[in-house]
Amino acid sequence: MSQHKREEWQKLYDEVLARSPGTGGLSMENLRECSGLELFQKMIAGEFPRPPISDTLGFSLVEAEKGRVVFQGTPQHRHYNPIGSVHGGFHATLLDSCVACAIQSTLEAGQGYTTIELKVNYIRALTDRVGPVRAEGRVIHAGKQIGTAEGKLVDADGKLYAHATTTCLIFNV
């Protein structure tokens, strides 16, 4: 494993968490006043709370630009299924987050979205020995009503664990 890259990833993750005011929800006012990208930049800067699911599964948004977002988490034993590996829901949640939020990063203030389809391909098992993983989502298309994106879940060496695509419905809030 790339120890240097693992350390870089962990440092960034720790910095994001240290700035965070904790978890909570965004208000409709936040959604009406900020673009999707501005919302994510404010979360990373610690101006807005992280969503509660990030504490549940131990992951956080660490990078955001228009059309691209990255979430990072570290698989732990608490994420295991009965057969001794990380439950596929961990992969799916990080991938759903990165692909849908990639679309949200392209939205203007006053727009929202909801996932209408998610397809996940599992490539290999995750364990608590893998170390941090990143889910990177990139927009394929963001139109007036429909957005599509793709994402991949990789470790610090770039080894692929799963990949996904999504279709989201875009609407005004």
N, C-alpha and C positions, 0 to 999 in steps of 0.2 A: 504494500500500500504506500501511497505517496504521503509520508508523514508530514512533510512541509505543507502540502495542500490541505490536509486534514486540519493542521494547526491554524492555517489562514482561515478556513471555513469556520472553525470553532471560535476564533477571535471575533469575526464579523457577527456571528450568531450571538455571542455573549454581549457585544456592544449594542446590538439591536434590543435585546432583552433588557439590558441595563437602562436604556432610555425609555422603555415602555412604561406607561402608567398602569399597566395591568391589562386585564381583559374586560370587554364590555361590547356594547353594540353601537353602531352609528345611528344617528338620528336622521329623520327624513330631511331635516334642515341641512345636515351635512351632505346628503346626497343631492340636494337641490342646489347647493352653493359651490360644490367642488366637482371637478372632473374626476373620472375614475383614477387617472394617474395622480392627481393631487391628493386624493384620499390615501393612496398607497404610500406616497412620499411622506405624508403626515404620520402615517402609522410607523414607518421606518424611523422617522425623526423623533418619535415619542410624543407627538402632539395629539394623536388619536389612539384609543386602545386597540389591542389585538382582539380578534374574535375569540370567544370562549373555546371553540374547538381546538385552537392552538395549544391551550393548556392541557386539554384532555389527551391529545396525542403527542404533545411535546414537539411542536414544529412552529416555525415563524416565517413570515415574509422577510426576505433579506435583500432583495434587489427588485427594482421596478423601473421600467422605461416604457414608452408607448409601444404597445404590441408585444411586450415581453415581461414576464415576471418570474421570480425564482423563490421557492420556498425551501427551507432546510429543516431537517429533523434527524434524529438519531434513533434507529430501531433499538428497542429495549425488550427485555424479557417480558415486561408487562403487556407487550403487544402480541405475544405468542398465541397461536391457535393450539388445539389439542395435539397436533402432529409434530410439534417442536420447531416451528418456524414462525416468522412474523405473519400475522393474519393479512390476507389480501386487502382487507379494508384499510389498512395503513397505507399501502401503495395507492389504492383507489382514492383515498381522501386527499393525499398530497397531489396526485395527478388532477383530480377534479378541481382542486383549489388553483393550481397553476394554469390550467387551460382556461377555466372560466374567468379568472382574474386577468389573464392576458387580454381577453376580450374586453373586460371592464376597463382596462387601462386605456382603451381607445375611445371610451364614451365621454360625452360632454356632460357638464353639470346638468342635473335634471333627468338623466337617463339611468335606467337600471337594466337588469338582465336576470334570466333564470335559465338553468341548464335544462334542456329538453332531451338531450341524448348524451351518454358518455359510453365510450368503448375503451376498455382496458385490455391490453395484452401483457400477460405475465411471462417474463423471460426466464427468471431464475429466482430462487428463494432468497429472502432476506433473513439474517439472523442478527443477534445482538453483538456479534463480532465484526460486522461490516464497518461500523463507524458511521459518521454522518453521511447522509444522502441528500441530494438536491433534486427537486422537481422543477424543471424549467418548461414554461409554457410559452408558445409563440403563436400569434394570430396568423391564420391562413387567409381569412376574409372577415371583414366587419362591415356589414351593410346597414341599412336603415332599420331592418327588422330581424335579421339573422346574422349571427356571427359564428365562425368556426375557428378552431384552434387545435394545435397538436402539442403534446408534451412528452418528456422523457424523464425517467427516474434513474439517476446514476450515482455511483460512489465517487470518492476523491480521485480514483484512477480512471474515471470515465466508463467503468463497467456498467452496462445497461441491465437494469432489473425489471423494468416495465415501461411501456409506452402507451399513450392514449390519444384519442381524438374526442372532440366535443362539438355539439351544436347548441347554441344558446339563442333564446328569444330576447330581443332588445325592445324595450318599451320606455315610455316616459313615466316618471314618478310624480 
